[in-house]
Amino acid sequence: MQACSGSAEHALLTQFFAASRLRDLTALQQIATTRFEPRERGTVLDFRLVDVRHASGDLKTATVDATVHLPSGEIASRRFDVTMRRVGGRWMVEAVADVNR
């Protein structure tokens, strides 16, 4: 299923990457059970939602193409699969995996 930039997934991922970039653990605990650690993986500067796949009613995976400021200082394009799970009636980011292109 193709997703648009105004989707609920895009909004959740925007919050997730912003809170991860700031290392805001209080904000992250409201929207994620994981984090995207800037010191290890860099910071997501921008991203485009490529698609969303529903595995079940409570689990879905979004693929994103992202521009990442790496810890080395480089700016690079990366693709990630972001797993989201519905917990207590709301969606939370559960995992972010690198995807080989």
C-alpha positions as CSV (number, residue, x, y, z in Angstrom):
1,M,0.0,0.0,0.0
2,Q,1.4,3.4,-0.9
3,A,1.3,6.0,1.8
4,C,1.2,9.7,1.5
5,S,3.2,12.3,3.3
6,G,0.2,13.4,5.4
7,S,-0.4,9.9,6.8
8,A,-0.4,8.9,10.5
9,E,2.7,6.8,9.9
10,H,4.6,9.9,8.6
11,A,3.5,11.9,11.6
12,L,4.6,9.2,14.1
13,L,8.0,8.8,12.3
14,T,8.5,12.6,12.3
15,Q,8.0,12.6,16.1
16,F,10.2,9.6,16.5
17,F,13.2,10.8,14.5
18,A,13.0,14.3,16.1
19,A,12.9,12.9,19.6
20,S,15.7,10.5,18.8
21,R,17.8,13.3,17.3
22,L,17.4,15.3,20.6
23,R,17.8,12.1,22.7
24,D,14.5,13.1,24.3
25,L,13.8,9.9,26.2
26,T,10.6,11.3,27.8
27,A,9.1,12.0,24.4
28,L,10.4,8.6,23.0
29,Q,8.7,6.6,25.8
30,Q,5.4,7.9,24.6
31,I,5.9,6.8,21.0
32,A,8.5,4.1,20.9
33,T,10.0,1.0,22.5
34,T,13.3,1.7,20.8
35,R,15.3,4.7,19.7
36,F,17.5,5.7,16.8
37,E,20.7,6.5,18.7
38,P,22.5,9.5,17.1
39,R,25.9,8.6,18.4
40,E,25.8,5.2,16.7
41,R,23.5,5.7,13.7
42,G,23.4,9.4,13.1
43,T,20.5,11.7,12.9
44,V,17.7,11.6,10.3
45,L,17.5,15.1,8.7
46,D,14.7,14.3,6.3
47,F,12.8,11.2,5.1
48,R,10.3,10.0,2.5
49,L,7.8,7.3,3.3
50,V,8.1,4.8,0.5
51,D,5.3,2.3,1.6
52,V,3.5,0.7,4.5
53,R,2.9,-3.0,4.8
54,H,0.4,-4.4,7.3
55,A,1.4,-7.7,8.7
56,S,-1.6,-8.0,11.0
57,G,-4.1,-5.7,12.7
58,D,-1.5,-4.7,15.3
59,L,1.7,-4.8,13.3
60,K,2.9,-2.9,10.3
61,T,6.2,-2.0,8.6
62,A,7.0,1.3,6.9
63,T,9.9,1.6,4.5
64,V,11.5,5.1,4.4
65,D,14.3,6.7,2.4
66,A,16.2,9.0,4.7
67,T,18.9,11.6,4.6
68,V,21.1,10.9,7.6
69,H,23.8,12.9,9.2
70,L,26.2,10.1,10.2
71,P,28.4,10.2,13.3
72,S,31.4,10.6,11.0
73,G,30.0,13.9,9.7
74,E,29.0,12.6,6.3
75,I,25.5,13.1,4.9
76,A,24.2,9.9,3.4
77,S,21.0,8.3,1.9
78,R,19.8,5.3,3.8
79,R,16.7,3.1,3.6
80,F,15.1,1.7,6.7
81,D,12.3,-0.6,7.6
82,V,10.5,0.7,10.6
83,T,8.3,-1.8,12.5
84,M,5.3,-0.3,14.3
85,R,3.0,-2.1,16.8
86,R,-0.3,-1.0,18.2
87,V,0.1,-0.9,22.0
88,G,-2.8,0.2,24.3
89,G,-4.7,1.6,21.3
90,R,-1.8,3.7,19.8
91,W,1.0,3.0,17.4
92,M,4.5,2.8,18.7
93,V,7.8,2.4,16.8
94,E,9.3,-1.0,17.8
95,A,12.3,-1.4,15.6
96,V,14.4,0.4,12.9
97,A,16.3,-1.9,10.5
98,D,18.7,-1.0,7.7
99,V,17.6,-2.2,4.3
100,N,20.2,-3.0,1.6
101,R,19.2,-1.4,-1.7
